[in-house]
Amino acid sequence: MALALQTTQFEAKLKKAMQQVKLILDSEKCAQLPSDEHHSYDDKFSLVERFTHLTLASQVNSLASLGLDQGKLRQA
């Protein structure tokens, strides 16, 4: 039950964010949720791969802001 509520709240926040994105983008560009768009398995895999890379880059940037450089990260 709690998971369903969290999912509903997340979807509501996502819809609000999508509305804000649509205001920012040009009228020719249309942001779509992956679940609403026809796509193949490769598209899903590519999307997950991109988000994984972005997540890793974000983590490395966070660690760098804490003073860990590449040398220290390689030692760990």
C-alpha positions, 0 to 999 in steps of 0.5 A: 500500500505504501509503495503504491502511494509513493509511486502515485506521488512520484508520478504526480511530481514527474508530471509536474516536472514534465509540464515545466520542461515543456514550457522550457523546450521549443514547441517542436521538441516534445518530452515524452516518458519512455513508457509512453513512447514506442521503442525497442529493447536497445532504446531502453538499454541505451537509456539505462546506460546513459543514466548510469554514466550520469550517476557515476559522473555525479558521484565522482564530482561529489567525491572530488568536491570533498577533496578526493582526486583521481589518484586518491580514488584509484587507491581506494 
